[in-house]
Amino acid sequence: MAVLVDEDGSPPFLPNVYAAVRYRDRGAALTTTERVLRTIGMAYLWAHSRKIDIHTALTSETFLTLEQCEDLANFLRMSRAGQDAEVQSSATPKPQKIVRLEQVRGRMAVTQSHDHASASEGGYRIQTLAKFFDHHHERLCNQVLSSDDESLKDARMKAIQRFRALAPRIGNAPQGDPVEGLPENVMANIEEIFTPGTSDNPFKEGFIQARNFLIYRVLSDNGMRRSELRHVLVEDVDYARKRVKVRVSKTRARTVVMSQKTADAFRHFVKEHWSNVPARNRCHGYLFITRSGEQISKAAINLIFQVARQSSDNVPDYFAPHSMRRTWNDRLSRKIDAMPPEKRISPEEEQKIRNHNNGWSTNSDMSSRYAARSIREKADRIAEDLANEIADKA
């Protein structure tokens, strides 16, 4: 179990409770929890070097100033060696002397060029700590600050937003199909490949075909993550209500839906195959297992999709577990667009649906990224209509 301790060997309360509630209790990997705690520990190290009581800043009406947020962000973007040097420098009294401004600027440029972590690592640290700040800001607003303290709430929120905005941008992924979902005609071909008993199915008949078909159906119905899928227990599936409980999640636990077709595939697999595995080998309760009863691995799931890709020329190279997640979001966009105007949900409601089903936090901006295909298709249709109008007038 990962625990953050201070220089005296005592565990700080706020970081460790946060890690337990948001990561450990939700089944996050130990390495993930360790990395989060290590990042929060950097913030505590920064606060110690600046003689700031960060516990008080997180639990009272006051918070870090904008200048302190910028200083903290710069500290997080340093390499570990750079951070150690910064802490050592802050603890060493500096003699005062007058120098030219150009000399100071030159030294700062040289130091920054050697003491910074990569942009991706710096961005991860800032985003991780921003989530930590958000967590305690929400608790403070609900438990301490009254409705009369709106100005304090706004000031804290602006400081956190400013801090988050200081994360370096890595660059957006290029546009195109590989970062979007799969077209419906391709999904129809893939459905045929995974359907048990078909001539196109490349997997071994019986247990393997039934299991792989259920994996495909679950991912198709709700866009579950690969890491979430492998932790689903048999008891997490409610056949009557057609619901699946996602207990172990990267971000948040939730309950998602499945179709009657998937529910029937679940019942068939459990009754005809899963239950025939020796009880002592499947006592862990995981739904997706090997024929010997072991929990299926991420590599095994990847291999299933690799075999499916290689079995047909009609399956694109980017067909993978995560492409199913993007496909679900594309289908949601088309479903909403097809609604009559009077029944169409608002963009805010659409974002809430995406955040819930995908297991994102309530303030996540991932929904716009996963709606890329829908946005591009709308833009293409509008541009085509405009081009035709211009041509008609010519």
C-alpha positions as CSV (number, residue, x, y, z in Angstrom):
1,M,0.0,0.0,0.0
2,A,1.4,3.4,-1.0
3,V,1.5,6.1,1.8
4,L,3.0,9.6,1.6
5,V,5.1,10.6,4.7
6,D,6.7,13.9,5.6
7,E,10.3,14.5,6.7
8,D,9.4,13.3,10.2
9,G,8.0,10.0,8.9
10,S,4.4,11.1,9.7
11,P,1.7,10.6,7.0
12,P,0.0,13.9,6.0
13,F,-3.8,13.5,6.4
14,L,-5.2,15.2,3.3
15,P,-3.1,13.5,0.6
16,N,-3.4,10.0,2.0
17,V,-7.2,10.3,2.5
18,Y,-7.5,11.7,-1.0
19,A,-5.5,8.8,-2.5
20,A,-7.5,6.2,-0.6
21,V,-10.9,7.7,-1.6
22,R,-10.2,8.6,-5.2
23,Y,-7.7,5.9,-6.2
24,R,-7.0,3.0,-3.8
25,D,-10.7,2.3,-3.0
26,R,-11.6,2.4,-6.6
27,G,-9.1,-0.3,-7.6
28,A,-6.5,1.9,-9.2
29,A,-3.1,0.3,-9.8
30,L,-0.5,0.7,-7.0
31,T,1.8,2.5,-9.5
32,T,-0.9,5.0,-10.3
33,T,-1.5,5.7,-6.6
34,E,2.2,6.0,-6.0
35,R,2.6,8.5,-8.8
36,V,-0.3,10.6,-7.6
37,L,1.1,10.7,-4.0
38,R,4.6,11.5,-5.3
39,T,3.2,14.5,-7.2
40,I,1.2,15.8,-4.2
41,G,4.4,15.3,-2.2
42,M,6.2,17.7,-4.5
43,A,3.6,20.4,-3.7
44,Y,4.2,19.8,0.0
45,L,7.9,20.1,-0.6
46,W,7.4,23.3,-2.4
47,A,5.2,24.7,0.4
48,H,7.8,23.7,3.0
49,S,10.5,25.5,1.1
50,R,8.3,28.6,0.8
51,K,7.2,28.4,4.5
52,I,3.6,28.0,3.4
53,D,1.1,26.0,5.4
54,I,-0.6,24.1,2.6
55,H,-2.9,22.2,4.9
56,T,-4.4,25.5,6.0
57,A,-4.7,26.7,2.4
58,L,-6.7,23.6,1.5
59,T,-9.0,23.6,4.5
60,S,-9.8,27.2,5.2
61,E,-11.4,30.1,3.3
62,T,-8.0,31.4,2.2
63,F,-6.1,29.7,-0.6
64,L,-2.9,30.2,-2.6
65,T,-2.5,33.5,-4.4
66,L,-2.2,33.6,-8.1
67,E,1.5,34.3,-7.7
68,Q,1.9,31.3,-5.5
69,C,0.0,29.1,-8.0
70,E,2.4,30.2,-10.7
71,D,5.4,29.5,-8.5
72,L,4.1,26.1,-7.6
73,A,3.5,25.3,-11.3
74,N,7.1,26.3,-12.2
75,F,8.3,24.1,-9.3
76,L,6.3,21.1,-10.6
77,R,7.8,21.5,-14.1
78,M,11.3,21.2,-12.7
79,S,13.2,17.9,-12.7
80,R,13.7,16.1,-9.4
81,A,17.3,17.4,-9.3
82,G,16.1,20.9,-10.1
83,Q,13.5,20.7,-7.3
84,D,16.1,19.5,-4.8
85,A,18.4,22.3,-5.8
86,E,15.6,24.8,-5.5
87,V,14.7,23.6,-2.0
88,Q,18.4,23.7,-1.0
89,S,18.7,27.2,-2.4
90,S,15.7,28.4,-0.5
91,A,17.1,27.1,2.8
92,T,20.5,28.8,2.3
93,P,20.7,32.5,3.2
94,K,21.7,34.6,0.2
95,P,24.0,37.6,0.5
96,Q,22.5,40.7,-1.0
97,K,24.4,42.4,-3.8
98,I,23.6,44.6,-6.8
99,V,23.9,43.1,-10.3
100,R,22.8,44.1,-13.7
101,L,19.4,42.8,-14.8
102,E,20.9,41.2,-17.9
103,Q,23.1,39.0,-15.7
104,V,20.1,37.7,-13.7
105,R,18.1,37.0,-16.8
106,G,21.0,35.0,-18.3
107,R,21.4,32.9,-15.3
108,M,17.7,32.1,-15.1
109,A,17.6,31.0,-18.7
110,V,20.5,28.6,-18.2
111,T,19.0,27.2,-15.0
112,Q,15.6,26.6,-16.6
113,S,17.0,24.9,-19.7
114,H,18.7,22.2,-17.6
115,D,16.3,21.8,-14.6
116,H,13.0,21.2,-16.3
117,A,11.2,17.9,-16.7
118,S,9.6,17.0,-20.0
119,A,6.4,18.8,-21.0
120,S,4.3,15.7,-20.7
121,E,5.6,15.0,-17.1
122,G,5.1,18.6,-16.1
123,G,1.6,18.7,-17.5
124,Y,0.8,15.4,-15.7
125,R,2.0,16.9,-12.4
126,I,0.0,20.1,-12.7
127,Q,-3.2,18.3,-13.8
128,T,-2.9,15.8,-11.0
129,L,-2.5,18.5,-8.4
130,A,-5.3,20.5,-9.9
131,K,-7.6,17.5,-9.3
132,F,-6.4,17.3,-5.7
133,F,-7.2,21.0,-5.3
134,D,-10.6,20.5,-6.9
135,H,-11.4,17.7,-4.5
136,H,-10.8,19.9,-1.4
137,H,-12.4,22.9,-2.9
138,E,-15.6,21.0,-3.4
139,R,-15.5,19.7,0.2
140,L,-14.9,23.2,1.5
141,C,-17.7,24.7,-0.5
142,N,-20.1,22.0,0.8
143,Q,-19.1,22.0,4.4
144,V,-17.5,25.4,5.4
145,L,-18.3,28.2,3.0
146,S,-21.9,29.5,3.1
147,S,-23.9,31.0,0.3
148,D,-22.7,34.5,1.5
149,D,-19.1,33.6,0.6
150,E,-19.5,33.5,-3.1
151,S,-16.6,35.9,-3.6
152,L,-14.2,33.5,-1.7
153,K,-15.5,30.6,-3.7
154,D,-14.9,32.4,-7.0
155,A,-11.4,33.6,-5.9
156,R,-10.4,30.0,-5.0
157,M,-11.8,28.6,-8.2
158,K,-10.1,31.3,-10.3
159,A,-6.8,30.4,-8.6
160,I,-7.3,26.7,-9.4
161,Q,-8.2,27.4,-13.0
162,R,-5.2,29.6,-13.4
163,F,-3.0,26.9,-11.9
164,R,-4.5,24.3,-14.3
165,A,-4.0,26.6,-17.3
166,L,-0.2,26.6,-16.6
167,A,0.1,23.0,-17.6
168,P,2.2,22.8,-20.8
169,R,0.3,21.7,-23.9
170,I,1.7,18.6,-25.5
171,G,-0.2,19.1,-28.8
172,N,-3.4,17.7,-30.2
173,A,-3.6,14.4,-31.9
174,P,-3.9,14.7,-35.7
175,Q,-7.4,14.6,-37.2
176,G,-8.6,11.5,-39.0
177,D,-10.3,8.2,-38.5
178,P,-7.6,6.6,-36.2
179,V,-8.6,9.0,-33.4
180,E,-12.3,8.5,-34.0
181,G,-14.7,5.6,-33.8
182,L,-15.5,3.0,-36.4
183,P,-18.1,3.5,-39.2
184,E,-21.3,1.5,-39.0
185,N,-20.5,-0.6,-42.1
186,V,-17.2,-1.6,-40.5
187,M,-18.9,-2.4,-37.2
188,A,-21.3,-4.7,-39.1
189,N,-18.3,-6.7,-40.5
190,I,-16.7,-6.9,-37.0
191,E,-20.0,-8.2,-35.5
192,E,-19.9,-11.0,-38.1
193,I,-16.3,-11.8,-37.2
194,F,-17.1,-12.1,-33.4
195,T,-20.4,-13.9,-33.8
196,P,-19.9,-17.6,-32.6
197,G,-20.3,-20.2,-35.3
198,T,-19.8,-18.0,-38.3
199,S,-17.3,-18.9,-41.0
200,D,-15.5,-15.6,-40.5
201,N,-14.9,-16.2,-36.8
202,P,-11.1,-16.8,-36.4
203,F,-11.3,-18.0,-32.8
204,K,-11.5,-21.5,-31.4
205,E,-15.1,-22.7,-31.0
206,G,-16.8,-23.1,-27.7
207,F,-15.4,-21.2,-24.7
208,I,-13.1,-18.8,-26.6
209,Q,-15.7,-17.8,-29.2
210,A,-18.4,-17.2,-26.5
211,R,-16.1,-15.2,-24.3
212,N,-14.7,-13.1,-27.0
213,F,-18.2,-12.3,-28.4
214,L,-19.3,-11.2,-24.9
215,I,-16.2,-9.0,-24.6
216,Y,-17.0,-7.4,-28.0
217,R,-20.7,-6.9,-27.1
218,V,-20.0,-5.3,-23.8
219,L,-17.5,-2.8,-25.3
220,S,-19.9,-2.1,-28.1
221,D,-22.9,-1.4,-25.8
222,N,-21.3,1.0,-23.4
223,G,-17.7,1.8,-24.3
224,M,-16.2,0.4,-21.1
225,R,-12.4,0.7,-20.7
226,R,-10.3,-2.4,-21.1
227,S,-9.0,-2.2,-17.5
228,E,-12.6,-1.9,-16.3
229,L,-13.8,-4.8,-18.4
230,R,-11.3,-7.3,-16.9
231,H,-12.4,-6.5,-13.4
232,V,-16.1,-7.1,-13.9
233,L,-17.5,-9.9,-11.6
234,V,-20.2,-12.3,-12.6
235,E,-22.3,-10.8,-9.8
236,D,-21.8,-7.3,-11.2
237,V,-24.1,-8.2,-14.2
238,D,-27.8,-7.8,-13.6
239,Y,-29.4,-9.9,-16.4
240,A,-33.0,-8.8,-15.6
241,R,-32.3,-5.1,-15.6
242,K,-29.6,-5.3,-18.3
243,R,-27.1,-3.4,-16.2
244,V,-23.3,-3.8,-15.5
245,K,-21.7,-2.4,-12.4
246,V,-18.2,-0.9,-13.1
247,R,-16.6,-1.2,-9.7
248,V,-12.9,-0.7,-10.6
249,S,-12.4,2.4,-12.7
250,K,-9.6,4.8,-13.6
251,T,-11.8,7.7,-12.6
252,R,-15.2,6.9,-11.1
253,A,-17.3,3.8,-10.5
254,R,-20.7,3.6,-12.2
255,T,-23.4,1.4,-13.6
256,V,-23.8,1.1,-17.4
257,V,-26.4,-0.5,-19.6
258,M,-26.2,-3.4,-22.0
259,S,-28.6,-4.6,-24.7
260,Q,-30.8,-7.7,-24.5
261,K,-28.5,-9.3,-27.1
262,T,-25.5,-8.8,-24.8
263,A,-27.5,-10.0,-21.8
264,D,-28.3,-13.2,-23.6
265,A,-24.7,-13.7,-24.6
266,F,-23.7,-13.2,-20.9
267,R,-26.2,-15.8,-19.7
268,H,-25.1,-18.3,-22.4
269,F,-21.4,-17.9,-21.6
270,V,-21.9,-18.2,-17.8
271,K,-24.2,-21.2,-18.1
272,E,-22.5,-23.1,-20.8
273,H,-18.8,-22.3,-20.2
274,W,-17.9,-20.2,-17.2
275,S,-19.8,-22.5,-14.7
276,N,-17.9,-25.5,-16.1
277,V,-14.5,-24.2,-15.0
278,P,-13.5,-25.8,-11.7
279,A,-15.0,-23.8,-8.8
280,R,-11.6,-23.4,-7.1
281,N,-10.1,-21.8,-10.2
282,R,-12.9,-19.2,-10.6
283,C,-13.5,-18.5,-6.9
284,H,-12.3,-14.9,-7.5
285,G,-15.6,-14.3,-9.4
286,Y,-14.2,-12.5,-12.4
287,L,-16.4,-12.8,-15.5
288,F,-13.8,-12.7,-18.2
289,I,-11.3,-15.5,-17.6
290,T,-9.1,-18.0,-19.4
291,R,-10.2,-21.6,-19.9
292,S,-8.1,-22.5,-16.8
293,G,-9.9,-19.9,-14.7
294,E,-7.4,-17.1,-14.5
295,Q,-8.5,-13.5,-14.8
296,I,-8.0,-12.3,-18.4
297,S,-5.0,-10.0,-18.9
298,K,-4.8,-6.7,-20.8
299,A,-2.4,-8.4,-23.2
300,A,-4.9,-11.1,-23.9
301,I,-7.6,-8.6,-24.6
302,N,-5.3,-6.8,-27.0
303,L,-4.5,-10.1,-28.7
304,I,-8.2,-10.8,-29.3
305,F,-8.5,-7.5,-31.2
306,Q,-5.2,-8.2,-33.1
307,V,-6.5,-11.5,-34.3
308,A,-9.7,-9.9,-35.4
309,R,-7.8,-7.2,-37.3
310,Q,-5.6,-9.8,-39.1
311,S,-8.5,-12.1,-40.0
312,S,-10.2,-9.7,-42.4
313,D,-9.2,-6.9,-44.9
314,N,-12.4,-5.1,-43.9
315,V,-11.2,-4.4,-40.4
316,P,-9.0,-1.2,-40.1
317,D,-5.6,-1.2,-38.4
318,Y,-6.8,1.0,-35.6
319,F,-9.5,-1.4,-34.4
320,A,-8.7,-1.8,-30.7
321,P,-10.5,-1.8,-27.3
322,H,-10.2,2.0,-27.1
323,S,-11.7,2.5,-30.6
324,M,-14.9,0.8,-29.3
325,R,-15.1,3.6,-26.7
326,R,-14.8,6.2,-29.4
327,T,-17.4,4.4,-31.5
328,W,-19.9,4.5,-28.6
329,N,-19.4,8.2,-28.4
330,D,-19.9,8.6,-32.1
331,R,-23.1,6.6,-31.9
332,L,-24.4,8.8,-29.0
333,S,-23.8,11.9,-31.2
334,R,-25.7,10.4,-34.1
335,K,-28.5,9.4,-31.7
336,I,-28.9,12.9,-30.3
337,D,-28.7,14.5,-33.8
338,A,-31.5,12.2,-35.0
339,M,-33.9,13.4,-32.2
340,P,-36.7,15.8,-33.1
341,P,-35.8,19.4,-32.2
342,E,-38.4,19.5,-29.4
343,K,-36.9,16.3,-27.8
344,R,-33.3,17.0,-28.4
345,I,-31.3,17.3,-25.2
346,S,-29.1,20.4,-24.4
347,P,-25.3,20.4,-24.8
348,E,-25.0,20.4,-21.0
349,E,-27.2,17.3,-20.6
350,E,-25.2,15.6,-23.4
351,Q,-22.0,16.3,-21.6
352,K,-23.4,14.9,-18.4
353,I,-24.4,11.7,-20.2
354,R,-21.0,11.3,-21.7
355,N,-19.2,12.0,-18.4
356,H,-21.3,9.4,-16.6
357,N,-21.2,6.6,-19.1
358,N,-17.5,7.1,-19.8
359,G,-16.6,7.4,-16.2
360,W,-15.2,10.9,-16.4
361,S,-15.3,13.5,-13.7
362,T,-18.2,16.0,-13.7
363,N,-15.9,18.8,-14.8
364,S,-14.0,16.8,-17.5
365,D,-13.5,18.3,-20.9
366,M,-13.1,14.9,-22.5
367,S,-16.6,14.8,-24.0
368,S,-15.7,17.4,-26.7
369,R,-12.6,15.4,-27.7
370,Y,-14.6,12.2,-28.0
371,A,-17.3,13.9,-30.1
372,A,-14.6,14.7,-32.8
373,R,-16.2,12.6,-35.6
374,S,-19.7,14.2,-35.1
375,I,-18.3,17.7,-35.1
376,R,-16.2,17.0,-38.2
377,E,-19.2,15.5,-40.0
378,K,-21.4,18.4,-39.2
379,A,-18.7,20.8,-40.4
380,D,-18.3,18.9,-43.6
381,R,-22.1,18.9,-44.3
382,I,-22.3,22.7,-43.7
383,A,-19.3,23.4,-45.8
384,E,-20.7,21.2,-48.6
385,D,-24.1,22.9,-48.5
386,L,-22.3,26.3,-48.6
387,A,-20.2,25.3,-51.6
388,N,-23.3,24.1,-53.5
389,E,-25.1,27.4,-52.7
390,I,-22.1,29.4,-54.0
391,A,-22.0,27.2,-57.2
392,D,-25.7,27.7,-57.8
393,K,-25.3,31.4,-57.7
394,A,-22.3,31.5,-60.0
